[in-house]
Amino acid sequence: QHALNSGVRRYHVAHVLCQRAKVAMSHFEPNEYINYEKLEKNINIVRKRLDRPLTLSEKIVYGHLDDPAKQEIERGKTYLRLRPDRVAMQDATAQMAMLQFISSGLPKVAVPSTIHCDHLIEAQSGGEKDLRRAKDINQEVYNFLATAGAKYGVGFWKPGSGIIHQIILENYSYPGVMLIGTDSHTPNGGGLGGICIGVGGADAVDVMAGIPWELKCPKVIGVKLTGKLSGWTSPKDVILKVAGILTVKGGTGAIIEYHGPGVDSISCTGMATICNMGAEIGATTSIFPYNARMKKYLGKTGRADIAALADEFKQHLVPDSGCQYDQVIEINLSELKPHINGPFTPDLAHPVSDIGAVAEKEGWPVDIRVGLIGSCTNSSYEDMGRSAAVAKQALAHGLKCKSKFTITPGSEQIRATIERDGYAKVLREVGGLVLANACGPCIGQWDRKDIKKGEKNTIVTSYNRNFTGRNDANPETHAFVTSPEIVTALSIAGTLKFNPETDYLTGADGKKFKLEAPDADELPKLDFDPGQDTYQYPPKDGSGQHVDVSPTSQRLQLLEPFDKWDGKDLEDMLILIKVKGKCTTDHISAAGPWLKFRGHLDNISNNLLIGAINIENGKANSVRNALTQEFGPVPDTARYYKKMGVKWAVIGDENYGEGSSREHAALEPRHLGGRVIITKSFARIHETNLKKQGLLPLTFADPADYNKIHPVDKLSIVGLKDFAPGKPLKCIIKHPNGSQETIMLNHTFNESQIEWFQAGSALNRMKELQQKSS
């Protein structure tokens, strides 16, 4: 009897430990568990091999290696084969991702995956009206995504749910997770200690297909935070400062890892803000170590069980003592001042105290037409609370915003909670318009009526990007990014010349007063109000689900495979355009009104490179047709070349493809007959997207060779029969006068990526491998 009782007791203890270990990744997927044991096992294998302390980034990345015992690991050089835990897709990019997944012929996704409807809701009249209008206009697309999700096992967040990155932070990110998302601001999840990386749709298809996902082994830039945030200084100012230091390409090929004693003075959602905008410096992703602020957020969002499990494995969720970074930046938070960055680029950093004088000197409009708070970067409960704290002070003195003022809640949960707790009421009373829980003006979904196109004006936002024309399609809008509380203060004053730290406002009674630094709870005292239920679970068996794509649809189009490489060098290619200066994915494939065609490759290709500046004439969307000698729109010229069977190339400048993860910027040139993109340097995501679609992204071995190529030249790429990793290719430039010269071009292709090119695309290669294995 004693032996029996002892055995039962041991069984009970073992059973409890087993139960403790089986914690679901999310309450939406109760049978998909966090596997810290595997993470720990992989980390130990790699640590023994490398025999050195590991950064936090290395622990999580190497902890997800497909083969940790044999994988070659060298920061900045080798390609890693990884097994991410999950995939997330926003509706604009999910269309092409799901069309590619359908084209793969696979029956169901291999990892937990979700679709989030946030990009297609245009800001116009206010939340409810705009949402109803979007559901009506986009019914065909929403139906496609919902039915495709049901058929292939993908969770579906309906329109109105909120912005993808806020939903992920609230429900899916956790310390140690590796998540890839089809949006460049996926790194937002690093605020909860995860490695969350933005990718194109083809990368997402790899992971959803159960294929190891490739990533060049990132370098690690350490940002050591000391001191403590206080006053008007906010988490946003940390990344605005870092952007000023590193510039828009300073983080390319690296993970930004924040550490140091200052970390603990930042809320979890504040850490997410910092990680989110790491996309603006080209970083692969950004991350913070697991700490009490994350634990508090997990508990408040109904995930205390995840926090308890993370506590047990905490040694793997923080950096090792003595770990080495490739570069270290130190910021004293106690000395950091509020910042505002812009216009036209997110790395042009200024202290708020200086911006008025700088604007007057540069001829930028100082009167603020619109202030906009929210977006995936700054729409948390704390952000809204700090903005409301500023607004309350103005109202107490009888003031309202001099500028127009809009508020975008990050999620339905945030919207419902700020309505319950009175923040939304205060923000409306000060003159604000509460928009739908969506991206809205941040991505150009803004039906702006207060100015005419071409009118010079200034807006201030708490968003992440301020590229030319991004928010309202007006190239003369000077957009500045800053924190929500600074946006609110500046909107009340109505001018960039106002510094809330030192300047006074005049109340309705004629008396002067100074705004006090805002203070607000990082999380609600009560539980979050979840608001409306907007999630659609995928059925256990979706095989009978029908996914409808009409052959006459103007918004959806099934994909046809790209042509396979013919085994020959690329000879006598014409140059579609030689781009002058900055060329982001907004320049290559504009958003705004073009978002409605994200599921129709042929239609959206009509926006190819329409924002890029042609070096030949200094104009956008005007290039010489080398066959007719007439100038015309870029897409029309590309279509003409394709019709005539002529291959073409694009010549670009530094950091080509900066910005969004949108793979349409790679799909469109491929669809219209492009073969090669030659630049001084590429942004990481865009370079990968080009490779995935069978294009050749190449860089000048000598950046000065950019000046040797002229728009009227012909180009030949020589050496493709011997195409190999690390081996440069030759480019023969043929000038119109009959002379020619040869330059060398570098590439970052590995063996499997060369196979993508040879097969015509990564998807074609996947199909070839499937056929071979079957």
DAKASUL-V196086 format. One line per field, one symbol per residue. ss: DSSP state (A for helix, B for strand, O for the rest). A space follows every 10 residues. Layout:
ss = ???
//
This chain:
ss = OAAAAAAAAA AAAAAAAAAA AOOBBBOOBB BBBOOAAAAA AAAAAAAAAA OOOOOAAAAA AAOOBOOOOO OOOOOOOOBB BBOOOBBBBB AAAAAAAAAA AAAAOOOOOO OBBBBBOOOO OOBOOOAAAA AAAAAAAOAA AAAAAAAAAA AAOOBBBOOO OBOAAAAAAA AOOOOOOBBB BOOAAAAAAA AAOOBBBBOO AAAAAAAAOO OOBBBBOOBB BBBBBBOOOO OOOOAAAAAA AAAAAAOOOO OBOBBBBBBO AAAAAOOAAA AAAAAAAAAA AOBOBBBBOO OAAAAAAAAA OOOAAAAAAA AAOAAAOOOO OOOOOOBBBB BBOOOOOOBB BBOOOOOOBB BAAAAAAAAA AAOOOOBBBB BBBBOOOBOO AAAAAAAAAA AAAAAAOOOO OOOBBBBBOO BAAAAAAAAA OOAAAAAAAO OBBBBOOOOA AAAOOBOOOO OOOOOOBBBB BOOOOOOOOO OOOOOOBBBB BOOAAAAAAA AAAOBOOOOO OOOOBBOOOO OBBOOOOOOO OOOOOOOOOO OOOOBBOOOO OOOOOOOOOO OOOOOBOOOO OOOOOOOOOB BBBBBBBBBO OOOBAAAABO OAAAAAAOBO AAAAAAABOO OOBBOOOOOB OOBBOOOOOO BBOAAAAAAA AAAOOOOBBB BOOOOBOBOO OOOAAAAAAA AOOBBBBBBO OBOAAAAAAA AAOOOBBBBB OOAAAAAAOO OOOBBBBBOA AAOOOOOOBB BBBBOOOOOB BBBBBBOOOO AAAAAAAAAO OAAAAAAAAA AAAO
//
